[in-house]
C-alpha cells in the first residue's frame, strides 16, 4: 500500500482544525498510510516590496526540506486560500520526478501570478471553490482546470470557508460533497 505525505498549506486565518481542511485530511488518512505536516508562514512586514517572493521562499524552504527527508511514495499538497498562493509560488521548485498531487481549496486564481503559476504547475489537481466566495474567480478557475485537466467541485452558495451561511444542513451537505470529491480524486 502506498504511503502519502500530506503537506497542509493553510489559509491565513484558517488552519487544519477548520472543517474544509480537517475532513479532506481525514478522507486521505482513511485511504491508507499517511503522515501530514503543517507548513507555517513567515510574518511579512507591511510595505515589503515583494511579499509574494518572501512567502514563496519561506514555504519552499520548508517544503523542500520535508520532501527531502520523507519516505513517502507520494506527496499531496492540501492548500487553502493563502496556501494556494504559496503552492503556486513553489510549484516550479517541486522536483519533477516526485509523484505529487494538489488539492486547491478556495484558490486565489483572481490574482494573475497565482493563476498563471498554478496553471503551469503540471500537478495532478482537484480544485474546490464556493460560488459565493468573494475571492472566487470562475474564469481563472476554469483556465487552471482546463490547463491541468483538473477535477473540480463548485459548491453552490458556499463562502470562503466552504460553508453555506445560515444553513447548517447545506453546509453539512457541502462538506460531504467535498469529502467525497477528495476520496474520488485520491482513490
N, CA, C and O of each residue as an XYZ file, in Angstrom:
748
protein
N       0.843     -1.181      0.000
C       0.000      0.000      0.000
C       0.889      1.247      0.000
O       1.881      1.318      0.726
N       0.523      2.206     -0.811
C       1.308      3.437     -0.925
C       1.186      4.279      0.337
O       0.113      4.374      0.934
N       2.293      4.886      0.732
C       2.247      5.829      1.850
C       2.249      7.242      1.281
O       2.856      7.511      0.244
N       1.560      8.132      1.976
C       1.431      9.508      1.498
C       1.922     10.481      2.555
O       1.744     10.278      3.757
N       2.537     11.529      2.073
C       2.876     12.677      2.896
C       1.960     13.801      2.448
O       1.970     14.181      1.278
N       1.167     14.338      3.370
C       0.256     15.431      3.052
C       0.849     16.708      3.638
O       1.040     16.817      4.850
N       1.134     17.657      2.777
C       1.645     18.954      3.212
C       0.481     19.926      3.205
O      -0.080     20.235      2.154
N       0.121     20.407      4.394
C      -1.023     21.298      4.556
C      -0.534     22.737      4.524
O       0.239     23.165      5.380
N      -0.994     23.472      3.530
C      -0.701     24.892      3.394
C      -2.002     25.617      3.741
O      -2.872     25.767      2.883
N      -2.140     26.067      4.988
C      -3.423     26.590      5.467
C      -3.746     27.966      4.902
O      -2.935     28.604      4.232
N      -4.964     28.391      5.201
C      -5.339     29.762      4.900
C      -4.691     30.691      5.910
O      -4.155     30.235      6.920
N      -4.735     31.975      5.649
C      -4.142     32.951      6.559
C      -4.717     32.874      7.960
O      -3.979     33.033      8.933
N      -6.000     32.637      8.090
C      -6.637     32.517      9.398
C      -7.431     31.231      9.507
O      -8.363     31.129     10.305
N      -7.054     30.237      8.691
C      -7.835     29.001      8.627
C      -6.875     27.821      8.634
O      -6.220     27.529      7.634
N      -6.803     27.148      9.777
C      -5.876     26.035      9.926
C      -6.529     24.680      9.787
O      -7.694     24.586      9.402
N      -5.783     23.619     10.101
C      -6.284     22.252      9.898
C      -7.403     21.847     10.852
O      -7.973     20.766     10.702
N      -7.729     22.686     11.826
C      -8.877     22.407     12.679
C     -10.175     22.795     11.985
O     -11.247     22.350     12.394
N     -10.099     23.605     10.955
C     -11.285     24.002     10.190
C     -11.784     22.850      9.339
O     -10.989     22.098      8.775
N     -13.083     22.713      9.246
C     -13.694     21.562      8.568
C     -13.236     21.394      7.124
O     -13.062     20.264      6.668
N     -13.036     22.483      6.398
C     -12.662     22.386      4.984
C     -11.257     21.811      4.794
O     -10.929     21.346      3.702
N     -10.435     21.835      5.821
C      -9.125     21.164      5.779
C      -9.171     19.842      6.549
O      -8.603     18.845      6.104
N      -9.832     19.835      7.681
C      -9.829     18.652      8.545
C     -10.451     17.434      7.878
O      -9.887     16.342      7.948
N     -11.601     17.600      7.233
C     -12.266     16.456      6.640
C     -11.538     15.922      5.408
O     -11.483     14.702      5.247
N     -10.984     16.742      4.541
C     -10.130     16.174      3.492
C      -8.927     15.410      4.060
O      -8.537     14.381      3.508
N      -8.338     15.899      5.148
C      -7.243     15.159      5.786
C      -7.723     13.798      6.288
O      -7.053     12.787      6.078
N      -8.869     13.771      6.943
C      -9.423     12.506      7.423
C      -9.711     11.550      6.265
O      -9.475     10.346      6.373
N     -10.218     12.087      5.166
C     -10.505     11.256      3.991
C      -9.226     10.633      3.443
O      -9.204      9.448      3.111
N      -8.167     11.423      3.348
C      -6.890     10.897      2.845
C      -6.347      9.834      3.793
O      -5.866      8.791      3.350
N      -6.422     10.096      5.102
C      -5.956      9.112      6.092
C      -6.752      7.813      5.990
O      -6.189      6.733      6.172
N      -8.024      7.897      5.710
C      -8.879      6.721      5.587
C      -8.438      5.830      4.435
O      -8.654      4.618      4.469
N      -7.822      6.420      3.416
C      -7.446      5.671      2.222
C      -6.141      4.899      2.362
O      -5.791      4.120      1.476
N      -5.426      5.098      3.443
C      -4.186      4.352      3.621
C      -3.169      5.136      4.414
O      -3.429      6.257      4.851
N      -1.997      4.530      4.598
C      -0.977      5.161      5.435
C      -0.626      6.573      4.956
O      -0.352      6.795      3.777
N      -0.643      7.506      5.887
C      -0.263      8.875      5.553
C       0.204      9.603      6.802
O      -0.218      9.312      7.921
N       1.076     10.545      6.572
C       1.505     11.485      7.599
C       1.230     12.863      7.050
O       1.223     13.063      5.836
N       1.002     13.819      7.940
C       0.814     15.175      7.441
C       1.670     16.146      8.232
O       2.004     15.931      9.398
N       2.006     17.221      7.541
C       2.849     18.271      8.117
C       2.203     19.608      7.788
O       1.831     19.875      6.646
N       2.080     20.435      8.808
C       1.534     21.781      8.637
C       2.672     22.727      8.272
O       3.669     22.809      8.989
N       2.529     23.424      7.186
C       3.504     24.410      6.740
C       3.135     25.750      7.377
O       1.967     26.137      7.406
N       4.146     26.444      7.885
C       3.885     27.748      8.519
C       4.380     28.863      7.600
O       5.189     28.645      6.699
N       3.874     30.047      7.857
C       4.197     31.204      7.034
C       4.980     32.228      7.844
O       4.781     32.361      9.052
N       5.868     32.946      7.172
C       6.618     33.985      7.881
C       5.734     35.201      8.137
O       4.723     35.407      7.466
N       6.131     35.986      9.108
C       5.495     37.285      9.299
C       6.145     38.222      8.292
O       7.364     38.393      8.276
N       5.326     38.814      7.471
C       5.841     39.696      6.429
C       5.465     41.123      6.808
O       4.282     41.460      6.844
N       6.460     41.966      7.093
C       6.160     43.337      7.491
C       5.382     44.099      6.419
O       5.606     43.919      5.222
N       4.479     44.939      6.866
C       3.731     45.793      5.933
C       4.715     46.613      5.115
O       5.731     47.084      5.628
N       4.407     46.770      3.865
C       5.264     47.563      2.990
C       6.404     46.781      2.364
O       7.222     47.356      1.647
N       6.476     45.464      2.625
C       7.509     44.649      1.999
C       7.316     44.714      0.491
O       6.217     44.493     -0.018
N       8.393     45.020     -0.214
C       8.319     45.253     -1.652
C       7.779     44.049     -2.423
O       6.928     44.216     -3.296
N       8.248     42.861     -2.122
C       7.818     41.684     -2.864
C       7.387     40.594     -1.883
O       8.086     39.598     -1.695
N       6.232     40.800     -1.269
C       5.726     39.876     -0.252
C       5.521     38.474     -0.825
O       5.715     37.489     -0.112
N       5.137     38.365     -2.085
C       4.922     37.062     -2.719
C       6.216     36.251     -2.740
O       6.200     35.052     -2.463
N       7.316     36.885     -3.063
C       8.607     36.184     -3.080
C       9.048     35.787     -1.675
O       9.605     34.705     -1.487
N       8.809     36.640     -0.695
C       9.168     36.315      0.689
C       8.376     35.086      1.144
O       8.943     34.159      1.722
N       7.072     35.081      0.883
C       6.225     33.943      1.227
C       6.704     32.685      0.499
O       6.880     31.634      1.114
N       6.910     32.801     -0.795
C       7.314     31.658     -1.600
C       8.638     31.069     -1.132
O       8.762     29.851     -1.007
N       9.617     31.909     -0.876
C      10.929     31.413     -0.440
C      10.838     30.700      0.905
O      11.450     29.648      1.088
N      10.086     31.259      1.843
C       9.955     30.643      3.170
C       9.233     29.301      3.086
O       9.632     28.341      3.744
N       8.184     29.230      2.291
C       7.432     27.987      2.141
C       8.260     26.952      1.391
O       8.278     25.780      1.766
N       8.942     27.377      0.336
C       9.769     26.441     -0.435
C      10.848     25.809      0.432
O      11.126     24.616      0.311
N      11.452     26.595      1.297
C      12.495     26.064      2.180
C      11.934     24.937      3.058
O      12.559     23.885      3.192
N      10.768     25.158      3.647
C      10.145     24.134      4.489
C       9.743     22.905      3.677
O      10.056     21.773      4.044
N       9.049     23.146      2.576
C       8.519     22.053      1.765
C       9.645     21.188      1.209
O       9.583     19.961      1.289
N      10.652     21.807      0.657
C      11.745     21.034      0.056
C      12.500     20.233      1.112
O      12.953     19.122      0.837
N      12.638     20.778      2.301
C      13.289     20.059      3.391
C      12.467     18.841      3.801
O      13.015     17.753      3.975
N      11.163     19.018      3.954
C      10.288     17.916      4.349
C      10.265     16.842      3.260
O      10.346     15.652      3.564
N      10.158     17.250      2.009
C      10.142     16.286      0.902
C      11.444     15.500      0.864
O      11.435     14.285      0.666
N      12.555     16.186      1.051
C      13.866     15.533      1.013
C      13.975     14.448      2.080
O      14.557     13.392      1.831
N      13.423     14.698      3.261
C      13.524     13.759      4.377
C      12.427     12.695      4.380
O      12.505     11.728      5.139
N      11.418     12.863      3.548
C      10.255     11.968      3.577
C      10.566     10.615      2.957
O      11.395     10.489      2.056
N       9.879      9.620      3.468
C       9.975      8.265      2.930
C       8.667      7.876      2.230
O       8.428      6.694      1.979
N       7.841      8.838      1.922
C       6.524      8.571      1.338
C       6.638      8.259     -0.147
O       7.569      8.692     -0.826
N       5.658      7.493     -0.632
C       5.581      7.169     -2.053
C       4.976      8.309     -2.864
O       5.186      8.405     -4.073
N       4.223      9.172     -2.185
C       3.522     10.257     -2.874
C       3.390     11.446     -1.931
O       3.262     11.280     -0.718
N       3.422     12.647     -2.504
C       3.195     13.871     -1.743
C       1.885     14.488     -2.231
O       1.629     14.597     -3.430
N       1.068     14.888     -1.255
C      -0.193     15.553     -1.567
C      -0.140     16.943     -0.942
O       0.099     17.085      0.257
N      -0.361     17.948     -1.748
C      -0.440     19.317     -1.256
C      -1.909     19.646     -1.045
O      -2.710     19.591     -1.978
N      -2.254     19.989      0.196
C      -3.613     20.378      0.554
C      -3.545     21.858      0.917
O      -3.126     22.221      2.016
N      -3.962     22.704     -0.021
C      -3.767     24.143      0.119
C      -5.103     24.869      0.141
O      -5.998     24.579     -0.652
N      -5.223     25.825      1.071
C      -6.446     26.627      1.190
C      -6.109     28.107      1.119
O      -5.261     28.585      1.872
N      -6.753     28.827      0.238
C      -6.673     30.279      0.134
C      -5.226     30.772      0.048
O      -4.582     30.591     -0.986
N      -4.704     31.388      1.109
C      -3.310     31.845      1.106
C      -2.373     30.692      0.764
O      -1.346     30.891      0.116
N      -2.728     29.499      1.197
C      -1.928     28.319      0.864
C      -1.864     28.052     -0.627
O      -0.873     27.511     -1.117
N      -2.932     28.432     -1.374
C      -2.890     28.248     -2.830
C      -1.914     29.235     -3.462
O      -1.280     28.931     -4.473
N      -1.798     30.402     -2.868
C      -0.801     31.381     -3.338
C       0.599     30.812     -3.112
O       1.458     30.879     -3.991
N       0.814     30.252     -1.922
C       2.124     29.670     -1.601
C       2.421     28.476     -2.507
O       3.531     28.353     -3.024
N       1.440     27.599     -2.701
C       1.648     26.423     -3.545
C       1.959     26.825     -4.982
O       2.869     26.272     -5.601
N       1.219     27.770     -5.506
C       1.512     28.234     -6.868
C       2.939     28.774     -6.950
O       3.661     28.512     -7.912
N       3.330     29.527     -5.931
C       4.668     30.119     -5.925
C       5.790     29.107     -5.900
O       6.839     29.329     -6.505
N       5.584     27.983     -5.201
C       6.652     26.978     -5.099
C       6.538     25.886     -6.158
O       7.426     25.040     -6.264
N       5.484     25.888     -6.924
C       5.196     24.759     -7.816
C       6.328     24.454     -8.792
O       6.545     23.292     -9.134
N       7.036     25.452     -9.235
C       8.130     25.210    -10.182
C       9.374     24.658     -9.487
O      10.311     24.224    -10.158
N       9.394     24.668     -8.162
C      10.542     24.149     -7.407
C      10.341     22.714     -6.932
O      11.265     22.104     -6.393
N       9.145     22.173     -7.127
C       8.862     20.798     -6.716
C       9.588     19.873     -7.685
O       9.432     20.012     -8.898
N      10.375     18.934     -7.175
C      11.093     18.016     -8.070
C      10.122     17.292     -9.010
O       9.130     16.720     -8.558
N      10.403     17.317    -10.293
C       9.502     16.752    -11.302
C       9.369     15.233    -11.209
O       8.363     14.676    -11.651
N      10.356     14.563    -10.647
C      10.288     13.103    -10.520
C       9.376     12.666     -9.371
O       9.047     11.487     -9.250
N       8.976     13.609     -8.542
C       8.193     13.314     -7.350
C       6.724     13.061     -7.708
O       6.087     13.916     -8.323
N       6.180     11.900     -7.333
C       4.738     11.705     -7.529
C       3.988     12.664     -6.593
O       4.065     12.532     -5.371
N       3.275     13.612     -7.168
C       2.619     14.644     -6.353
C       1.246     14.979     -6.921
O       1.003     14.887     -8.124
N       0.360     15.369     -6.013
C      -0.978     15.845     -6.357
C      -1.246     17.116     -5.557
O      -0.578     17.396     -4.562
N      -2.229     17.870     -6.009
C      -2.603     19.092     -5.297
C      -4.118     19.182     -5.177
O      -4.861     18.899     -6.117
N      -4.549     19.588     -3.983
C      -5.958     19.906     -3.751
C      -5.990     21.391     -3.428
O      -5.481     21.824     -2.394
N      -6.588     22.160     -4.313
C      -6.655     23.619     -4.205
C      -8.028     23.972     -3.641
O      -9.031     23.846     -4.344
N      -8.091     24.411     -2.390
C      -9.351     24.794     -1.750
C      -9.465     26.314     -1.740
O      -8.537     27.003     -1.318
N     -10.576     26.828     -2.194
C     -10.828     28.276     -2.292
C      -9.607     29.004     -2.870
O      -9.064     29.913     -2.242
N      -9.183     28.596     -4.072
C      -7.955     29.153     -4.652
C      -8.094     30.633     -4.991
O      -9.179     31.135     -5.286
N      -6.961     31.299     -4.937
C      -6.907     32.731     -5.241
C      -6.526     32.957     -6.705
O      -5.568     33.668     -7.010
N      -7.296     32.338     -7.601
C      -6.994     32.405     -9.028
C      -7.407     33.734     -9.659
O      -7.249     33.911    -10.867
N      -7.927     34.660     -8.876
C      -8.177     36.011     -9.369
C      -6.883     36.805     -9.474
O      -6.829     37.812    -10.180
N      -5.836     36.358     -8.775
C      -4.518     37.004     -8.855
C      -3.760     36.375    -10.023
O      -3.514     35.169    -10.014
N      -3.387     37.169    -11.029
C      -2.752     36.596    -12.217
C      -1.518     35.737    -11.927
O      -1.327     34.702    -12.565
N      -0.681     36.153    -10.974
C       0.529     35.369    -10.699
C       0.179     34.002    -10.103
O       0.862     33.018    -10.385
N      -0.866     33.930     -9.290
C      -1.291     32.658     -8.716
C      -1.885     31.782     -9.811
O      -1.525     30.613     -9.946
N      -2.786     32.347    -10.581
C      -3.447     31.607    -11.662
C      -2.427     31.067    -12.661
O      -2.487     29.894    -13.032
N      -1.492     31.909    -13.101
C      -0.535     31.503    -14.124
C       0.433     30.445    -13.615
O       0.737     29.488    -14.328
N       0.917     30.609    -12.390
C       1.842     29.617    -11.827
C       1.129     28.301    -11.528
O       1.698     27.229    -11.732
N      -0.099     28.373    -11.051
C      -0.867     27.147    -10.812
C      -1.091     26.403    -12.125
O      -0.919     25.186    -12.191
N      -1.469     27.127    -13.157
C      -1.711     26.501    -14.459
C      -0.440     25.866    -15.015
O      -0.510     24.849    -15.706
N       0.703     26.444    -14.725
C       1.985     25.917    -15.218
C       2.569     24.836    -14.320
O       3.613     24.270    -14.640
N       1.912     24.540    -13.196
C       2.480     23.619    -12.204
C       2.609     22.190    -12.704
O       3.529     21.473    -12.311
N       1.701     21.776    -13.560
C       1.704     20.402    -14.029
C       1.218     19.401    -12.990
O       1.268     18.194    -13.229
N       0.749     19.879    -11.843
C       0.309     18.991    -10.770
C      -1.052     18.370    -11.086
O      -1.965     19.054    -11.547
N      -1.174     17.087    -10.835
C      -2.484     16.449    -10.904
C      -3.328     17.107     -9.821
O      -2.935     17.112     -8.655
N      -4.479     17.662    -10.185
C      -5.172     18.561     -9.273
C      -6.665     18.329     -9.151
O      -7.339     17.850    -10.062
N      -7.147     18.701     -7.954
C      -8.562     18.841     -7.643
C      -8.738     20.277     -7.153
O      -8.020     20.725     -6.259
N      -9.688     20.990     -7.738
C      -9.929     22.383     -7.370
C     -11.346     22.481     -6.809
O     -12.311     22.052     -7.442
N     -11.452     23.061     -5.595
C     -12.748     23.191     -4.925
C     -12.949     24.644     -4.518
O     -12.080     25.256     -3.897
N     -14.107     25.184     -4.875
C     -14.419     26.571     -4.530
C     -15.909     26.696     -4.231
O     -16.714     25.853     -4.626
N     -16.248     27.753     -3.535
C     -17.649     28.090     -3.290
C     -18.048     29.221     -4.219
O     -17.287     30.173     -4.394
N     -19.219     29.134     -4.813
C     -19.594     30.187     -5.769
C     -20.024     31.491     -5.100
O     -20.221     32.498     -5.780
N     -20.174     31.481     -3.756
C     -20.474     32.723     -3.030
C     -19.237     33.277     -2.319
O     -19.342     34.212     -1.525
N     -18.094     32.714     -2.598
C     -16.824     33.183     -2.034
C     -16.420     34.460     -2.772
O     -16.302     34.441     -3.997
N     -16.204     35.569     -2.055
C     -15.824     36.802     -2.749
C     -14.474     36.694     -3.471
O     -14.176     37.516     -4.337
N     -13.665     35.705     -3.132
C     -12.379     35.504     -3.809
C     -12.478     34.543     -4.994
O     -11.503     34.334     -5.716
N     -13.660     33.963     -5.188
C     -13.833     33.010     -6.288
C     -13.834     33.760     -7.619
O     -14.574     34.727     -7.806
N     -12.999     33.298     -8.526
C     -12.893     33.894     -9.857
C     -13.081     32.761    -10.857
O     -12.136     32.039    -11.177
N     -14.280     32.616    -11.336
C     -14.657     31.461    -12.172
C     -13.791     31.344    -13.425
O     -13.370     30.243    -13.780
N     -13.519     32.458    -14.098
C     -12.710     32.385    -15.318
C     -11.307     31.864    -15.019
O     -10.759     31.075    -15.788
N     -10.730     32.303    -13.908
C      -9.404     31.836    -13.522
C      -9.419     30.361    -13.159
O      -8.520     29.609    -13.537
N     -10.447     29.950    -12.420
C     -10.573     28.544    -12.070
C     -10.720     27.694    -13.327
O     -10.086     26.646    -13.447
N     -11.545     28.136    -14.253
C     -11.741     27.383    -15.490
C     -10.441     27.271    -16.280
O     -10.138     26.216    -16.838
N      -9.678     28.352    -16.326
C      -8.410     28.327    -17.070
C      -7.440     27.317    -16.446
O      -6.846     26.506    -17.155
N      -7.283     27.369    -15.124
C      -6.371     26.441    -14.440
C      -6.868     25.008    -14.598
O      -6.088     24.104    -14.897
N      -8.158     24.804    -14.398
C      -8.719     23.456    -14.502
C      -8.524     22.876    -15.898
O      -8.157     21.710    -16.038
N      -8.761     23.665    -16.912
C      -8.592     23.198    -18.291
C      -7.130     22.888    -18.576
O      -6.815     21.848    -19.153
N      -6.240     23.783    -18.176
C      -4.814     23.592    -18.436
C      -4.290     22.341    -17.744
O      -3.515     21.589    -18.334
N      -4.701     22.110    -16.504
C      -4.213     20.959    -15.739
C      -5.065     19.702    -15.930
O      -4.731     18.639    -15.408
N      -6.166     19.826    -16.679
C      -7.128     18.731    -16.777
C      -7.541     18.288    -15.370
O      -7.595     17.098    -15.058
N      -7.825     19.277    -14.546
C      -8.127     19.054    -13.124
C      -9.585     18.669    -12.911
O     -10.465     19.023    -13.695
N      -9.813     17.935    -11.828
C     -11.164     17.701    -11.340
C     -11.592     18.966    -10.602
O     -10.760     19.656    -10.012
N     -12.885     19.269    -10.634
C     -13.373     20.473     -9.956
C     -14.666     20.180     -9.202
O     -15.430     19.275     -9.538
N     -14.868     20.980     -8.180
C     -16.137     20.988     -7.451
C     -16.423     22.432     -7.084
O     -15.640     23.066     -6.377
N     -17.547     22.952     -7.564
C     -18.010     24.282     -7.187
C     -19.215     24.068     -6.266
O     -20.227     23.496     -6.672
N     -19.090     24.533     -5.032
C     -20.136     24.331     -4.039
C     -21.099     25.515     -4.093
O     -20.714     26.657     -3.840
N     -22.344     25.226     -4.425
C     -23.362     26.272     -4.564
C     -23.585     26.991     -3.239
O     -23.770     26.364     -2.196
N     -23.562     28.310     -3.303
C     -23.862     29.206     -2.181
C     -22.837     29.156     -1.059
O     -23.063     29.745     -0.002
N     -21.706     28.464     -1.260
C     -20.694     28.354     -0.205
C     -19.769     29.563     -0.224
O     -19.427     30.101     -1.277
N     -19.379     29.971      0.977
C     -18.497     31.126      1.151
C     -17.024     30.709      1.161
O     -16.685     29.604      0.737
N     -16.167     31.580      1.639
C     -14.725     31.317      1.636
C     -14.327     30.201      2.602
O     -13.234     29.649      2.475
N     -15.173     29.861      3.549
C     -14.936     28.729      4.450
C     -15.569     27.454      3.917
O     -15.543     26.415      4.577
N     -16.139     27.537      2.719
C     -16.873     26.438      2.087
C     -18.077     26.016      2.921
O     -18.441     24.841      2.972
N     -18.683     27.000      3.571
C     -19.918     26.822      4.326
C     -21.012     27.653      3.672
O     -20.735     28.644      2.997
N     -22.254     27.241      3.878
C     -23.393     27.990      3.368
C     -23.956     28.788      4.535
O     -24.592     28.211      5.416
N     -23.740     30.098      4.564
C     -24.180     30.914      5.702
C     -25.678     30.765      5.976
O     -26.511     30.846      5.073
N     -25.984     30.547      7.238
C     -27.373     30.473      7.656
C     -28.063     29.147      7.392
O     -29.258     29.011      7.657
N     -27.326     28.156      6.870
C     -27.963     26.878      6.555
C     -27.010     25.742      6.924
O     -26.187     25.315      6.114
N     -27.136     25.264      8.154
C     -26.227     24.229      8.649
C     -26.356     22.940      7.839
O     -25.360     22.258      7.601
N     -27.556     22.606      7.422
C     -27.746     21.372      6.653
C     -27.069     21.466      5.285
O     -26.454     20.502      4.828
N     -27.180     22.603      4.646
C     -26.492     22.798      3.361
C     -24.977     22.785      3.561
O     -24.241     22.306      2.698
N     -24.511     23.308      4.692
C     -23.072     23.284      4.985
C     -22.582     21.851      5.188
O     -21.489     21.496      4.748
N     -23.384     21.041      5.846
C     -23.018     19.631      6.036
C     -23.023     18.899      4.694
O     -22.142     18.081      4.428
N     -24.001     19.188      3.858
C     -24.023     18.570      2.521
C     -22.805     19.009      1.711
O     -22.231     18.214      0.967
N     -22.416     20.262      1.854
C     -21.231     20.766      1.151
C     -19.981     20.029      1.628
O     -19.150     19.615      0.819
N     -19.854     19.869      2.928
C     -18.710     19.159      3.489
C     -18.684     17.703      3.023
O     -17.617     17.157      2.742
N     -19.841     17.085      2.943
C     -19.926     15.718      2.423
C     -19.471     15.672      0.968
O     -18.709     14.783      0.589
N     -19.926     16.612      0.155
C     -19.521     16.647     -1.255
C     -18.013     16.861     -1.399
O     -17.372     16.242     -2.248
N     -17.455     17.733     -0.570
C     -16.011     17.998     -0.593
C     -15.240     16.730     -0.231
O     -14.273     16.367     -0.901
N     -15.674     16.068      0.829
C     -15.016     14.849      1.272
C     -15.101     13.762      0.204
O     -14.114     13.073     -0.053
N     -16.247     13.602     -0.410
C     -16.410     12.611     -1.469
C     -15.534     12.938     -2.679
O     -14.966     12.038     -3.297
N     -15.426     14.219     -3.014
C     -14.573     14.611     -4.136
C     -13.109     14.282     -3.850
O     -12.379     13.848     -4.741
N     -12.685     14.491     -2.603
C     -11.302     14.169     -2.224
C     -11.069     12.665     -2.292
O     -10.042     12.224     -2.808
N     -11.998     11.879     -1.784
C     -11.861     10.414     -1.823
C     -11.783      9.929     -3.276
O     -10.947      9.088     -3.608
N     -12.643     10.453     -4.124
C     -12.615     10.060     -5.532
C     -11.292     10.464     -6.190
O     -10.694      9.679     -6.926
N     -10.848     11.666     -5.926
C      -9.589     12.163     -6.508
C      -8.388     11.350     -6.038
O      -7.483     11.068     -6.823
N      -8.377     10.976     -4.767
C      -7.243     10.263     -4.190
C      -7.287      8.761     -4.456
O      -6.268      8.080     -4.342
N      -8.465      8.241     -4.811
C      -8.641      6.801     -4.982
C      -7.927      6.220     -6.162
O      -8.007      5.015     -6.401
